[in-house]
Amino acid sequence: MQEYKMDTIRRSSLSQQVLEQIVHLLMTGQLKPGDKLPSEMMLMEQFEVSRPVLREALSSLETLEIITRRPRGGTFVNQKVGSQPFKVMLALSINDIPAVIEARMTLELGLVTIAAEKISDEQLDKLKETIDAIQEHADGDYGRLDKEFHRIIAQSANNPIVEGMIDSLLVTHEKTNSLILYREPQITIDHHTAIYEALKKRDPYESFNQMYRHLSYVRNKILKDYNK
């Protein structure tokens, strides 16, 4: 089995360091898209970490779609990882929650202003459907509907250059969504409705303002609990 050239993990944030080491292997070409990773046991020995630490790092890489774990088939580097540098950059900071939230805000605030100029009537209808569905599922976990609302806006910008950023945006959404300890459906509905109405009016300024209001609320809510 191939031995990879890597540093021994010594500091406290072990899973993050394992994640960084694997990304380093990709960036230096020691791991390539399509490669199969060694077994968990071998990785534990090479990184000198426990199984829970290794699995936490692998879970983060899987969330970022940098790797795919196949039941009884092993763990593989995804074929398209080299064409999606934003995911690799995000991987290096996935556990820096304030930075992840700021990255999400930066991407979404830019995309929503372009969406105001380009969003189609069909996409507006789909946005409204997600809001109505959240209203119907207010007592449950409507995280999937929340993500769909933001995905529609991002894709409506219809720009091939920023298309690679959208996957990273959705990863930041999943990460921040996982940190929300309690749901406030009516606030989500009110915020999403205000964004929808601004987009419907094709007003980029109001769309920006309403998206900033929404994301600022989410940021403050997450960081209030995260910093306790």
C-alpha beads as a LAMMPS data file, in Angstrom:
LAMMPS data file: protein, C-alpha beads

228 atoms
227 bonds

1 atom types
1 bond types

-500.0 500.0 xlo xhi
-500.0 500.0 ylo yhi
-500.0 500.0 zlo zhi

Masses

1 110.0

Atoms # bond

1 1 1 0.000 0.000 0.000
2 1 1 1.291 3.454 -0.905
3 1 1 2.743 5.575 1.890
4 1 1 1.828 9.254 1.646
5 1 1 4.247 11.974 2.676
6 1 1 2.491 13.823 5.467
7 1 1 3.060 15.461 8.818
8 1 1 2.161 13.776 12.110
9 1 1 -0.966 15.264 13.684
10 1 1 -0.102 16.833 17.031
11 1 1 -2.276 19.813 17.889
12 1 1 -5.735 19.907 19.450
13 1 1 -8.114 20.303 16.510
14 1 1 -7.353 16.829 15.211
15 1 1 -10.176 16.264 12.739
16 1 1 -9.593 19.656 11.100
17 1 1 -5.903 18.867 10.757
18 1 1 -6.642 15.504 9.166
19 1 1 -8.977 17.282 6.739
20 1 1 -6.242 19.803 5.916
21 1 1 -3.715 17.019 5.384
22 1 1 -5.967 15.213 2.913
23 1 1 -6.623 18.463 1.036
24 1 1 -2.839 19.008 0.997
25 1 1 -2.393 15.560 -0.584
26 1 1 -4.834 16.614 -3.298
27 1 1 -3.171 19.975 -3.881
28 1 1 0.290 18.397 -4.168
29 1 1 -0.905 15.649 -6.494
30 1 1 -0.223 12.778 -4.089
31 1 1 -3.963 12.075 -4.265
32 1 1 -5.788 12.509 -7.563
33 1 1 -9.443 12.548 -8.626
34 1 1 -10.679 8.976 -8.820
35 1 1 -8.098 7.586 -6.385
36 1 1 -9.222 5.166 -3.696
37 1 1 -8.128 6.091 -0.184
38 1 1 -6.402 3.511 2.034
39 1 1 -8.508 1.691 4.628
40 1 1 -9.561 3.499 7.805
41 1 1 -7.066 1.446 9.782
42 1 1 -4.174 2.472 7.545
43 1 1 -5.205 6.134 7.590
44 1 1 -5.478 6.022 11.388
45 1 1 -1.953 4.670 11.575
46 1 1 -0.505 7.136 9.073
47 1 1 -2.199 10.169 10.649
48 1 1 -1.778 8.796 14.183
49 1 1 -5.376 9.587 15.162
50 1 1 -8.349 7.664 16.525
51 1 1 -11.224 6.289 14.427
52 1 1 -13.748 8.972 15.596
53 1 1 -11.301 11.760 14.626
54 1 1 -10.705 10.225 11.200
55 1 1 -14.399 9.668 10.574
56 1 1 -15.236 13.256 11.507
57 1 1 -12.691 14.510 8.956
58 1 1 -13.978 12.122 6.283
59 1 1 -17.551 13.184 7.020
60 1 1 -16.624 16.837 6.410
61 1 1 -14.898 15.913 3.139
62 1 1 -17.963 13.945 2.076
63 1 1 -20.246 16.887 2.863
64 1 1 -18.012 18.990 0.621
65 1 1 -18.354 16.293 -2.067
66 1 1 -14.572 15.974 -2.244
67 1 1 -14.831 12.246 -1.454
68 1 1 -17.502 9.571 -1.780
69 1 1 -17.782 6.663 0.645
70 1 1 -19.273 3.528 -0.926
71 1 1 -20.691 0.839 1.392
72 1 1 -18.290 -2.111 1.309
73 1 1 -16.551 -0.482 -1.647
74 1 1 -14.170 1.971 -0.032
75 1 1 -13.630 5.731 -0.091
76 1 1 -12.817 7.526 -3.346
77 1 1 -11.735 11.033 -4.341
78 1 1 -14.441 12.449 -6.603
79 1 1 -13.556 12.835 -10.263
80 1 1 -14.479 16.530 -10.501
81 1 1 -12.690 17.782 -7.400
82 1 1 -9.918 19.387 -9.466
83 1 1 -12.421 21.553 -11.331
84 1 1 -14.041 22.889 -8.160
85 1 1 -11.344 24.838 -6.283
86 1 1 -13.909 26.674 -4.165
87 1 1 -14.782 23.396 -2.456
88 1 1 -11.145 22.767 -1.634
89 1 1 -10.804 26.289 -0.217
90 1 1 -13.976 25.761 1.796
91 1 1 -12.640 22.456 3.103
92 1 1 -9.718 24.240 4.705
93 1 1 -12.066 26.443 6.753
94 1 1 -15.219 24.331 7.090
95 1 1 -14.990 24.377 10.899
96 1 1 -14.343 28.124 11.106
97 1 1 -18.022 28.912 11.554
98 1 1 -17.834 32.735 11.391
99 1 1 -15.793 32.461 8.165
100 1 1 -18.248 29.957 6.667
101 1 1 -21.180 32.264 7.428
102 1 1 -19.369 35.254 5.914
103 1 1 -18.574 33.206 2.789
104 1 1 -22.236 32.312 2.450
105 1 1 -23.268 35.945 2.855
106 1 1 -20.701 37.129 0.310
107 1 1 -21.923 34.674 -2.321
108 1 1 -25.655 35.054 -1.713
109 1 1 -25.681 38.843 -1.546
110 1 1 -23.951 39.048 -4.907
111 1 1 -26.112 36.397 -6.516
112 1 1 -29.435 37.816 -5.333
113 1 1 -28.785 41.189 -6.996
114 1 1 -28.115 39.462 -10.334
115 1 1 -31.115 37.202 -9.766
116 1 1 -33.320 40.293 -9.506
117 1 1 -32.430 41.072 -13.127
118 1 1 -32.542 37.519 -14.503
119 1 1 -34.953 35.371 -12.508
120 1 1 -37.745 33.882 -14.627
121 1 1 -41.451 33.855 -13.837
122 1 1 -41.243 30.056 -13.508
123 1 1 -38.446 30.354 -10.938
124 1 1 -40.437 32.969 -9.044
125 1 1 -43.364 30.534 -8.933
126 1 1 -41.042 27.841 -7.531
127 1 1 -39.801 30.263 -4.871
128 1 1 -43.382 30.924 -3.821
129 1 1 -44.023 27.168 -3.681
130 1 1 -41.174 26.706 -1.187
131 1 1 -42.575 29.470 1.024
132 1 1 -46.045 27.889 0.950
133 1 1 -44.545 24.481 1.725
134 1 1 -42.640 25.858 4.724
135 1 1 -45.942 27.253 5.966
136 1 1 -47.486 23.786 5.618
137 1 1 -44.546 22.079 7.384
138 1 1 -43.991 24.748 10.035
139 1 1 -44.091 22.192 12.850
140 1 1 -41.387 20.005 11.271
141 1 1 -37.869 20.272 9.895
142 1 1 -38.167 22.389 6.770
143 1 1 -34.416 22.623 6.178
144 1 1 -34.709 21.026 2.723
145 1 1 -37.260 23.645 1.658
146 1 1 -35.084 26.437 3.039
147 1 1 -32.121 25.150 1.017
148 1 1 -34.260 24.866 -2.129
149 1 1 -35.329 28.509 -1.794
150 1 1 -31.712 29.668 -1.747
151 1 1 -30.680 27.233 -4.514
152 1 1 -33.323 28.607 -6.901
153 1 1 -32.105 32.160 -6.352
154 1 1 -28.468 31.208 -6.881
155 1 1 -29.142 29.258 -10.066
156 1 1 -31.394 31.955 -11.479
157 1 1 -28.315 34.173 -11.805
158 1 1 -27.505 31.831 -14.731
159 1 1 -23.793 32.622 -14.913
160 1 1 -21.441 29.801 -15.967
161 1 1 -18.432 31.410 -14.297
162 1 1 -20.020 31.443 -10.852
163 1 1 -21.748 28.078 -11.344
164 1 1 -18.900 26.358 -9.508
165 1 1 -19.541 28.619 -6.526
166 1 1 -23.156 27.515 -6.162
167 1 1 -22.266 24.030 -4.948
168 1 1 -19.988 25.616 -2.359
169 1 1 -22.789 27.991 -1.377
170 1 1 -25.102 25.050 -0.760
171 1 1 -22.405 23.354 1.329
172 1 1 -22.152 26.466 3.517
173 1 1 -25.948 26.427 3.762
174 1 1 -25.900 22.813 4.980
175 1 1 -23.157 23.602 7.484
176 1 1 -24.951 26.640 8.925
177 1 1 -28.297 24.819 8.833
178 1 1 -26.842 22.005 10.950
179 1 1 -25.934 24.539 13.653
180 1 1 -29.441 25.943 14.077
181 1 1 -30.700 24.574 17.390
182 1 1 -34.315 25.710 17.071
183 1 1 -36.562 26.736 14.181
184 1 1 -38.610 29.907 13.910
185 1 1 -40.833 29.191 10.912
186 1 1 -42.765 32.448 10.890
187 1 1 -39.565 34.508 10.792
188 1 1 -38.248 32.344 7.954
189 1 1 -41.532 32.756 6.068
190 1 1 -41.549 36.534 6.596
191 1 1 -37.928 36.908 5.469
192 1 1 -38.312 34.641 2.444
193 1 1 -41.516 36.397 1.436
194 1 1 -39.806 39.808 1.565
195 1 1 -36.956 38.499 -0.618
196 1 1 -39.460 36.948 -3.029
197 1 1 -41.450 40.195 -3.324
198 1 1 -38.278 42.188 -4.012
199 1 1 -37.220 39.744 -6.728
200 1 1 -40.713 39.803 -8.205
201 1 1 -40.419 43.607 -8.499
202 1 1 -37.006 43.103 -10.220
203 1 1 -35.473 45.431 -7.646
204 1 1 -31.799 44.501 -7.007
205 1 1 -31.394 47.036 -4.203
206 1 1 -34.386 45.804 -2.238
207 1 1 -33.420 42.189 -2.970
208 1 1 -29.964 42.854 -1.520
209 1 1 -31.402 44.592 1.544
210 1 1 -33.900 41.821 2.290
211 1 1 -31.321 39.074 1.785
212 1 1 -28.880 40.923 4.053
213 1 1 -31.590 41.280 6.708
214 1 1 -32.285 37.538 6.501
215 1 1 -28.673 36.349 6.530
216 1 1 -27.696 38.762 9.295
217 1 1 -30.468 37.327 11.440
218 1 1 -29.259 33.777 10.715
219 1 1 -25.658 34.762 11.483
220 1 1 -26.532 36.368 14.808
221 1 1 -28.715 33.415 15.795
222 1 1 -26.005 30.845 15.059
223 1 1 -23.113 32.772 16.586
224 1 1 -25.084 33.530 19.753
225 1 1 -25.352 29.801 20.435
226 1 1 -21.950 28.928 18.937
227 1 1 -20.063 31.354 21.192
228 1 1 -21.656 30.168 24.442

Bonds

1 1 1 2
2 1 2 3
3 1 3 4
4 1 4 5
5 1 5 6
6 1 6 7
7 1 7 8
8 1 8 9
9 1 9 10
10 1 10 11
11 1 11 12
12 1 12 13
13 1 13 14
14 1 14 15
15 1 15 16
16 1 16 17
17 1 17 18
18 1 18 19
19 1 19 20
20 1 20 21
21 1 21 22
22 1 22 23
23 1 23 24
24 1 24 25
25 1 25 26
26 1 26 27
27 1 27 28
28 1 28 29
29 1 29 30
30 1 30 31
31 1 31 32
32 1 32 33
33 1 33 34
34 1 34 35
35 1 35 36
36 1 36 37
37 1 37 38
38 1 38 39
39 1 39 40
40 1 40 41
41 1 41 42
42 1 42 43
43 1 43 44
44 1 44 45
45 1 45 46
46 1 46 47
47 1 47 48
48 1 48 49
49 1 49 50
50 1 50 51
51 1 51 52
52 1 52 53
53 1 53 54
54 1 54 55
55 1 55 56
56 1 56 57
57 1 57 58
58 1 58 59
59 1 59 60
60 1 60 61
61 1 61 62
62 1 62 63
63 1 63 64
64 1 64 65
65 1 65 66
66 1 66 67
67 1 67 68
68 1 68 69
69 1 69 70
70 1 70 71
71 1 71 72
72 1 72 73
73 1 73 74
74 1 74 75
75 1 75 76
76 1 76 77
77 1 77 78
78 1 78 79
79 1 79 80
80 1 80 81
81 1 81 82
82 1 82 83
83 1 83 84
84 1 84 85
85 1 85 86
86 1 86 87
87 1 87 88
88 1 88 89
89 1 89 90
90 1 90 91
91 1 91 92
92 1 92 93
93 1 93 94
94 1 94 95
95 1 95 96
96 1 96 97
97 1 97 98
98 1 98 99
99 1 99 100
100 1 100 101
101 1 101 102
102 1 102 103
103 1 103 104
104 1 104 105
105 1 105 106
106 1 106 107
107 1 107 108
108 1 108 109
109 1 109 110
110 1 110 111
111 1 111 112
112 1 112 113
113 1 113 114
114 1 114 115
115 1 115 116
116 1 116 117
117 1 117 118
118 1 118 119
119 1 119 120
120 1 120 121
121 1 121 122
122 1 122 123
123 1 123 124
124 1 124 125
125 1 125 126
126 1 126 127
127 1 127 128
128 1 128 129
129 1 129 130
130 1 130 131
131 1 131 132
132 1 132 133
133 1 133 134
134 1 134 135
135 1 135 136
136 1 136 137
137 1 137 138
138 1 138 139
139 1 139 140
140 1 140 141
141 1 141 142
142 1 142 143
143 1 143 144
144 1 144 145
145 1 145 146
146 1 146 147
147 1 147 148
148 1 148 149
149 1 149 150
150 1 150 151
151 1 151 152
152 1 152 153
153 1 153 154
154 1 154 155
155 1 155 156
156 1 156 157
157 1 157 158
158 1 158 159
159 1 159 160
160 1 160 161
161 1 161 162
162 1 162 163
163 1 163 164
164 1 164 165
165 1 165 166
166 1 166 167
167 1 167 168
168 1 168 169
169 1 169 170
170 1 170 171
171 1 171 172
172 1 172 173
173 1 173 174
174 1 174 175
175 1 175 176
176 1 176 177
177 1 177 178
178 1 178 179
179 1 179 180
180 1 180 181
181 1 181 182
182 1 182 183
183 1 183 184
184 1 184 185
185 1 185 186
186 1 186 187
187 1 187 188
188 1 188 189
189 1 189 190
190 1 190 191
191 1 191 192
192 1 192 193
193 1 193 194
194 1 194 195
195 1 195 196
196 1 196 197
197 1 197 198
198 1 198 199
199 1 199 200
200 1 200 201
201 1 201 202
202 1 202 203
203 1 203 204
204 1 204 205
205 1 205 206
206 1 206 207
207 1 207 208
208 1 208 209
209 1 209 210
210 1 210 211
211 1 211 212
212 1 212 213
213 1 213 214
214 1 214 215
215 1 215 216
216 1 216 217
217 1 217 218
218 1 218 219
219 1 219 220
220 1 220 221
221 1 221 222
222 1 222 223
223 1 223 224
224 1 224 225
225 1 225 226
226 1 226 227
227 1 227 228
